[in-house]
Amino acid sequence: FRFPQTSSAYRQLLLSLE
């Protein structure tokens, strides 16, 4: 799916899971 400004929060979320 697409994510405009959500990409920023999405990347941070993945980093948090790491």
PyMOL commands that set and color helices and strands:
alter all, ss='L'
color gray80, all
select helices_A, chain A and resi 6-17
alter helices_A, ss='H'
color red, helices_A
deselect
rebuild
show_as cartoon
